[in-house]
Amino acid sequence: MKTIKDIDKEIDGKRRSLKQALDTSDMATARRIRSEMEHLRLCRNYLETNPRKDYLEQQIEDTEKRLHILEDRFSSWRAGKTGSIAELMAKYRTEAGIPTIRKQLNTLKFLVE
């Protein structure tokens, strides 16, 4: 499981990479690194609450179940709607909040690694 020290080391590495990207005027890379640093800060704040590993694993399991249930509901949601399956799937995922749930799941898995 990740520790606050691990996250701080990663943030320091990203900070150095950000400085290099700004020195070379690579703004796309700088934006990506800033986003990654923000994610790491969020993870650090969460770790400050001292979650237990078994609690995180339970949260991963619950989140995976919730994601699976939402994905299974697509066929009943699209009944009577017109449009291509890809368009309807994109709309459903947005309405159901699936991208946010996936981000939560990835963050939890990152913390347990």
TORFIKE-854345 format. One record per atom (N, C-alpha, C): residue number from 1; residue in three letters; y, z, x. Coordinates in steps of 0.05 Angstrom, whole numbers. Layout:
+-----+-----+--------+--------+--------+
|   i |  aa |      y |      z |      x |
+-----+-----+--------+--------+--------+
| NUM | ALA |      Y |      Z |      X |
...
+-----+-----+--------+--------+--------+
***
This chain:
+-----+-----+--------+--------+--------+
|   i |  aa |      y |      z |      x |
+-----+-----+--------+--------+--------+
|   1 | MET |    -23 |      0 |     17 |
|   1 | MET |      0 |      0 |      0 |
|   1 | MET |     25 |      0 |     18 |
|   2 | LYS |     45 |    -14 |      9 |
|   2 | LYS |     70 |    -16 |     24 |
|   2 | LYS |     84 |     11 |     24 |
|   3 | THR |     99 |     16 |     45 |
|   3 | THR |    115 |     40 |     47 |
|   3 | THR |    144 |     33 |     50 |
|   4 | ILE |    161 |     52 |     47 |
|   4 | ILE |    190 |     47 |     49 |
|   4 | ILE |    196 |     37 |     77 |
|   5 | LYS |    182 |     47 |     98 |
|   5 | LYS |    187 |     37 |    125 |
|   5 | LYS |    180 |      8 |    127 |
|   6 | ASP |    158 |      0 |    115 |
|   6 | ASP |    149 |    -29 |    116 |
|   6 | ASP |    171 |    -46 |    104 |
|   7 | ILE |    181 |    -38 |     81 |
|   7 | ILE |    201 |    -53 |     67 |
|   7 | ILE |    227 |    -54 |     83 |
|   8 | ASP |    235 |    -32 |     96 |
|   8 | ASP |    259 |    -31 |    112 |
|   8 | ASP |    256 |    -50 |    136 |
|   9 | LYS |    232 |    -52 |    148 |
|   9 | LYS |    228 |    -70 |    170 |
|   9 | LYS |    231 |    -99 |    161 |
|  10 | GLU |    220 |   -105 |    137 |
|  10 | GLU |    223 |   -133 |    127 |
|  10 | GLU |    252 |   -139 |    120 |
|  11 | ILE |    266 |   -120 |    110 |
|  11 | ILE |    295 |   -125 |    104 |
|  11 | ILE |    310 |   -130 |    129 |
|  12 | ASP |    304 |   -115 |    151 |
|  12 | ASP |    318 |   -119 |    176 |
|  12 | ASP |    312 |   -147 |    187 |
|  13 | GLY |    287 |   -156 |    185 |
|  13 | GLY |    280 |   -183 |    194 |
|  13 | GLY |    294 |   -204 |    178 |
|  14 | LYS |    296 |   -200 |    152 |
|  14 | LYS |    311 |   -219 |    134 |
|  14 | LYS |    340 |   -219 |    141 |
|  15 | ARG |    351 |   -195 |    148 |
|  15 | ARG |    379 |   -194 |    155 |
|  15 | ARG |    385 |   -211 |    180 |
|  16 | ARG |    367 |   -209 |    200 |
|  16 | ARG |    370 |   -226 |    224 |
|  16 | ARG |    368 |   -256 |    217 |
|  17 | SER |    349 |   -262 |    200 |
|  17 | SER |    346 |   -290 |    192 |
|  17 | SER |    370 |   -300 |    177 |
|  18 | LEU |    382 |   -283 |    161 |
|  18 | LEU |    406 |   -290 |    146 |
|  18 | LEU |    429 |   -296 |    165 |
|  19 | LYS |    432 |   -279 |    185 |
|  19 | LYS |    453 |   -284 |    204 |
|  19 | LYS |    450 |   -310 |    218 |
|  20 | GLN |    425 |   -317 |    226 |
|  20 | GLN |    420 |   -343 |    238 |
|  20 | GLN |    426 |   -366 |    220 |
|  21 | ALA |    418 |   -363 |    194 |
|  21 | ALA |    423 |   -384 |    175 |
|  21 | ALA |    453 |   -388 |    171 |
|  22 | LEU |    468 |   -366 |    170 |
|  22 | LEU |    497 |   -368 |    166 |
|  22 | LEU |    511 |   -380 |    191 |
|  23 | ASP |    500 |   -374 |    215 |
|  23 | ASP |    511 |   -385 |    240 |
|  23 | ASP |    507 |   -415 |    241 |
|  24 | THR |    485 |   -425 |    229 |
|  24 | THR |    480 |   -454 |    230 |
|  24 | THR |    490 |   -468 |    205 |
|  25 | SER |    503 |   -453 |    187 |
|  25 | SER |    514 |   -463 |    162 |
|  25 | SER |    493 |   -474 |    144 |
|  26 | ASP |    469 |   -463 |    144 |
|  26 | ASP |    447 |   -471 |    127 |
|  26 | ASP |    449 |   -453 |    101 |
|  27 | MET |    465 |   -462 |     82 |
|  27 | MET |    470 |   -446 |     59 |
|  27 | MET |    446 |   -444 |     40 |
|  28 | ALA |    430 |   -464 |     38 |
|  28 | ALA |    406 |   -463 |     21 |
|  28 | ALA |    387 |   -441 |     31 |
|  29 | THR |    383 |   -440 |     57 |
|  29 | THR |    365 |   -420 |     68 |
|  29 | THR |    378 |   -392 |     65 |
|  30 | ALA |    404 |   -391 |     68 |
|  30 | ALA |    418 |   -365 |     65 |
|  30 | ALA |    415 |   -354 |     37 |
|  31 | ARG |    417 |   -372 |     17 |
|  31 | ARG |    413 |   -363 |    -11 |
|  31 | ARG |    385 |   -353 |    -16 |
|  32 | ARG |    366 |   -367 |     -5 |
|  32 | ARG |    338 |   -359 |     -8 |
|  32 | ARG |    333 |   -332 |      5 |
|  33 | ILE |    344 |   -328 |     29 |
|  33 | ILE |    340 |   -303 |     43 |
|  33 | ILE |    353 |   -280 |     28 |
|  34 | ARG |    377 |   -285 |     17 |
|  34 | ARG |    391 |   -264 |      2 |
|  34 | ARG |    374 |   -256 |    -23 |
|  35 | SER |    363 |   -276 |    -36 |
|  35 | SER |    346 |   -271 |    -59 |
|  35 | SER |    321 |   -254 |    -51 |
|  36 | GLU |    309 |   -261 |    -28 |
|  36 | GLU |    286 |   -246 |    -18 |
|  36 | GLU |    294 |   -217 |    -11 |
|  37 | MET |    318 |   -214 |      0 |
|  37 | MET |    328 |   -187 |      8 |
|  37 | MET |    333 |   -170 |    -18 |
|  38 | GLU |    343 |   -183 |    -38 |
|  38 | GLU |    347 |   -169 |    -63 |
|  38 | GLU |    321 |   -159 |    -75 |
|  39 | HIS |    301 |   -176 |    -74 |
|  39 | HIS |    274 |   -169 |    -83 |
|  39 | HIS |    263 |   -145 |    -67 |
|  40 | LEU |    267 |   -146 |    -41 |
|  40 | LEU |    257 |   -124 |    -24 |
|  40 | LEU |    272 |    -98 |    -30 |
|  41 | ARG |    298 |   -100 |    -36 |
|  41 | ARG |    313 |    -76 |    -43 |
|  41 | ARG |    302 |    -64 |    -69 |
|  42 | LEU |    296 |    -82 |    -88 |
|  42 | LEU |    284 |    -73 |   -113 |
|  42 | LEU |    258 |    -58 |   -108 |
|  43 | CYS |    241 |    -70 |    -91 |
|  43 | CYS |    215 |    -57 |    -84 |
|  43 | CYS |    220 |    -30 |    -71 |
|  44 | ARG |    240 |    -29 |    -53 |
|  44 | ARG |    246 |     -4 |    -39 |
|  44 | ARG |    254 |     17 |    -59 |
|  45 | ASN |    271 |     10 |    -78 |
|  45 | ASN |    280 |     29 |    -98 |
|  45 | ASN |    256 |     39 |   -115 |
|  46 | TYR |    238 |     21 |   -121 |
|  46 | TYR |    214 |     30 |   -136 |
|  46 | TYR |    197 |     49 |   -120 |
|  47 | LEU |    194 |     43 |    -94 |
|  47 | LEU |    177 |     60 |    -77 |
|  47 | LEU |    189 |     88 |    -74 |
|  48 | GLU |    215 |     90 |    -77 |
|  48 | GLU |    228 |    116 |    -74 |
|  48 | GLU |    220 |    135 |    -96 |
|  49 | THR |    209 |    124 |   -118 |
|  49 | THR |    199 |    141 |   -140 |
|  49 | THR |    171 |    152 |   -134 |
|  50 | ASN |    160 |    145 |   -111 |
|  50 | ASN |    133 |    155 |   -101 |
|  50 | ASN |    111 |    149 |   -121 |
|  51 | PRO |    107 |    123 |   -129 |
|  51 | PRO |     85 |    117 |   -147 |
|  51 | PRO |     58 |    120 |   -132 |
|  52 | ARG |     38 |    128 |   -146 |
|  52 | ARG |     11 |    130 |   -134 |
|  52 | ARG |     -2 |    102 |   -135 |
|  53 | LYS |    -20 |     97 |   -116 |
|  53 | LYS |    -33 |     71 |   -115 |
|  53 | LYS |    -49 |     66 |   -140 |
|  54 | ASP |    -63 |     86 |   -150 |
|  54 | ASP |    -80 |     81 |   -174 |
|  54 | ASP |    -62 |     75 |   -198 |
|  55 | TYR |    -38 |     86 |   -199 |
|  55 | TYR |    -19 |     80 |   -220 |
|  55 | TYR |    -10 |     51 |   -218 |
|  56 | LEU |     -4 |     42 |   -194 |
|  56 | LEU |      4 |     14 |   -190 |
|  56 | LEU |    -19 |     -5 |   -198 |
|  57 | GLU |    -43 |      2 |   -191 |
|  57 | GLU |    -66 |    -15 |   -197 |
|  57 | GLU |    -70 |    -16 |   -228 |
|  58 | GLN |    -66 |      6 |   -241 |
|  58 | GLN |    -68 |      6 |   -271 |
|  58 | GLN |    -46 |    -11 |   -283 |
|  59 | GLN |    -22 |    -10 |   -271 |
|  59 | GLN |      0 |    -27 |   -281 |
|  59 | GLN |     -6 |    -56 |   -277 |
|  60 | ILE |    -19 |    -63 |   -255 |
|  60 | ILE |    -27 |    -91 |   -250 |
|  60 | ILE |    -47 |   -100 |   -271 |
|  61 | GLU |    -66 |    -83 |   -276 |
|  61 | GLU |    -87 |    -90 |   -296 |
|  61 | GLU |    -74 |    -93 |   -324 |
|  62 | ASP |    -56 |    -75 |   -332 |
|  62 | ASP |    -43 |    -77 |   -358 |
|  62 | ASP |    -26 |   -102 |   -360 |
|  63 | THR |    -11 |   -108 |   -339 |
|  63 | THR |      6 |   -131 |   -339 |
|  63 | THR |    -10 |   -157 |   -340 |
|  64 | GLU |    -32 |   -158 |   -326 |
|  64 | GLU |    -50 |   -182 |   -328 |
|  64 | GLU |    -61 |   -186 |   -356 |
|  65 | LYS |    -68 |   -164 |   -369 |
|  65 | LYS |    -78 |   -165 |   -396 |
|  65 | LYS |    -57 |   -176 |   -415 |
|  66 | ARG |    -32 |   -165 |   -412 |
|  66 | ARG |    -10 |   -173 |   -429 |
|  66 | ARG |     -4 |   -203 |   -425 |
|  67 | LEU |     -4 |   -212 |   -400 |
|  67 | LEU |      1 |   -240 |   -394 |
|  67 | LEU |    -21 |   -258 |   -406 |
|  68 | HIS |    -46 |   -249 |   -404 |
|  68 | HIS |    -68 |   -265 |   -415 |
|  68 | HIS |    -66 |   -267 |   -445 |
|  69 | ILE |    -59 |   -245 |   -458 |
|  69 | ILE |    -56 |   -245 |   -487 |
|  69 | ILE |    -33 |   -264 |   -496 |
|  70 | LEU |    -11 |   -263 |   -482 |
|  70 | LEU |     11 |   -281 |   -488 |
|  70 | LEU |      4 |   -310 |   -484 |
|  71 | GLU |    -11 |   -316 |   -463 |
|  71 | GLU |    -19 |   -344 |   -458 |
|  71 | GLU |    -39 |   -354 |   -479 |
|  72 | ASP |    -56 |   -336 |   -489 |
|  72 | ASP |    -75 |   -343 |   -510 |
|  72 | ASP |    -61 |   -348 |   -537 |
|  73 | ARG |    -38 |   -337 |   -541 |
|  73 | ARG |    -24 |   -340 |   -567 |
|  73 | ARG |    -10 |   -366 |   -569 |
|  74 | PHE |     -9 |   -382 |   -548 |
|  74 | PHE |      6 |   -407 |   -549 |
|  74 | PHE |     -4 |   -426 |   -571 |
|  75 | SER |    -30 |   -429 |   -573 |
|  75 | SER |    -41 |   -448 |   -593 |
|  75 | SER |    -33 |   -441 |   -621 |
|  76 | SER |    -32 |   -416 |   -628 |
|  76 | SER |    -24 |   -409 |   -655 |
|  76 | SER |      7 |   -411 |   -658 |
|  77 | TRP |     22 |   -407 |   -637 |
|  77 | TRP |     51 |   -410 |   -638 |
|  77 | TRP |     59 |   -439 |   -642 |
|  78 | ARG |     45 |   -457 |   -629 |
|  78 | ARG |     53 |   -485 |   -631 |
|  78 | ARG |     45 |   -499 |   -657 |
|  79 | ALA |     29 |   -486 |   -673 |
|  79 | ALA |     20 |   -499 |   -698 |
|  79 | ALA |     44 |   -506 |   -715 |
|  80 | GLY |     46 |   -531 |   -722 |
|  80 | GLY |     67 |   -541 |   -739 |
|  80 | GLY |     92 |   -549 |   -724 |
|  81 | LYS |     92 |   -546 |   -698 |
|  81 | LYS |    116 |   -554 |   -682 |
|  81 | LYS |    111 |   -582 |   -671 |
|  82 | THR |    133 |   -597 |   -668 |
|  82 | THR |    131 |   -624 |   -657 |
|  82 | THR |    142 |   -624 |   -629 |
|  83 | GLY |    132 |   -643 |   -614 |
|  83 | GLY |    140 |   -646 |   -586 |
|  83 | GLY |    116 |   -647 |   -568 |
|  84 | SER |    120 |   -654 |   -543 |
|  84 | SER |     98 |   -656 |   -525 |
|  84 | SER |     88 |   -627 |   -518 |
|  85 | ILE |     63 |   -626 |   -510 |
|  85 | ILE |     52 |   -600 |   -504 |
|  85 | ILE |     67 |   -587 |   -480 |
|  86 | ALA |     75 |   -603 |   -461 |
|  86 | ALA |     89 |   -592 |   -438 |
|  86 | ALA |    116 |   -580 |   -447 |
|  87 | GLU |    130 |   -594 |   -464 |
|  87 | GLU |    156 |   -583 |   -474 |
|  87 | GLU |    152 |   -558 |   -490 |
|  88 | LEU |    132 |   -558 |   -508 |
|  88 | LEU |    127 |   -535 |   -524 |
|  88 | LEU |    118 |   -511 |   -507 |
|  89 | MET |    101 |   -517 |   -487 |
|  89 | MET |     92 |   -495 |   -469 |
|  89 | MET |    115 |   -483 |   -454 |
|  90 | ALA |    133 |   -499 |   -444 |
|  90 | ALA |    157 |   -489 |   -430 |
|  90 | ALA |    174 |   -472 |   -448 |
|  91 | LYS |    178 |   -481 |   -473 |
|  91 | LYS |    194 |   -466 |   -492 |
|  91 | LYS |    180 |   -439 |   -499 |
|  92 | TYR |    154 |   -440 |   -503 |
|  92 | TYR |    140 |   -416 |   -510 |
|  92 | TYR |    141 |   -396 |   -487 |
|  93 | ARG |    136 |   -405 |   -463 |
|  93 | ARG |    136 |   -387 |   -440 |
|  93 | ARG |    163 |   -373 |   -437 |
|  94 | THR |    185 |   -388 |   -442 |
|  94 | THR |    211 |   -376 |   -440 |
|  94 | THR |    215 |   -356 |   -462 |
|  95 | GLU |    208 |   -363 |   -487 |
|  95 | GLU |    212 |   -345 |   -509 |
|  95 | GLU |    195 |   -319 |   -507 |
|  96 | ALA |    171 |   -322 |   -496 |
|  96 | ALA |    152 |   -300 |   -493 |
|  96 | ALA |    159 |   -283 |   -468 |
|  97 | GLY |    176 |   -292 |   -451 |
|  97 | GLY |    183 |   -277 |   -427 |
|  97 | GLY |    162 |   -278 |   -405 |
|  98 | ILE |    146 |   -299 |   -405 |
|  98 | ILE |    124 |   -301 |   -386 |
|  98 | ILE |    134 |   -302 |   -357 |
|  99 | PRO |    156 |   -316 |   -351 |
|  99 | PRO |    165 |   -316 |   -323 |
|  99 | PRO |    172 |   -288 |   -313 |
| 100 | THR |    184 |   -272 |   -330 |
| 100 | THR |    191 |   -245 |   -322 |
| 100 | THR |    166 |   -228 |   -317 |
| 101 | ILE |    147 |   -231 |   -335 |
| 101 | ILE |    122 |   -216 |   -332 |
| 101 | ILE |    107 |   -224 |   -306 |
| 102 | ARG |    107 |   -250 |   -300 |
| 102 | ARG |     95 |   -259 |   -275 |
| 102 | ARG |    109 |   -248 |   -251 |
| 103 | LYS |    135 |   -246 |   -252 |
| 103 | LYS |    151 |   -235 |   -230 |
| 103 | LYS |    143 |   -205 |   -226 |
| 104 | GLN |    141 |   -191 |   -249 |
| 104 | GLN |    133 |   -163 |   -247 |
| 104 | GLN |    105 |   -160 |   -235 |
| 105 | LEU |     87 |   -177 |   -243 |
| 105 | LEU |     60 |   -177 |   -233 |
| 105 | LEU |     59 |   -182 |   -203 |
| 106 | ASN |     74 |   -202 |   -194 |
| 106 | ASN |     75 |   -208 |   -165 |
| 106 | ASN |     87 |   -186 |   -149 |
| 107 | THR |    107 |   -172 |   -160 |
| 107 | THR |    120 |   -150 |   -147 |
| 107 | THR |    100 |   -127 |   -144 |
| 108 | LEU |     86 |   -121 |   -165 |
| 108 | LEU |     66 |    -99 |   -164 |
| 108 | LEU |     44 |   -105 |   -144 |
| 109 | LYS |     35 |   -130 |   -144 |
| 109 | LYS |     14 |   -138 |   -124 |
| 109 | LYS |     24 |   -136 |    -96 |
| 110 | PHE |     50 |   -144 |    -92 |
| 110 | PHE |     62 |   -142 |    -66 |
| 110 | PHE |     62 |   -113 |    -56 |
| 111 | LEU |     69 |    -95 |    -74 |
| 111 | LEU |     71 |    -67 |    -66 |
| 111 | LEU |     43 |    -54 |    -60 |
| 112 | VAL |     23 |    -64 |    -72 |
| 112 | VAL |     -4 |    -53 |    -68 |
| 112 | VAL |    -17 |    -64 |    -43 |
| 113 | GLU |     -8 |    -88 |    -34 |
| 113 | GLU |    -20 |   -100 |     -9 |
| 113 | GLU |    -21 |    -81 |     14 |
+-----+-----+--------+--------+--------+
***
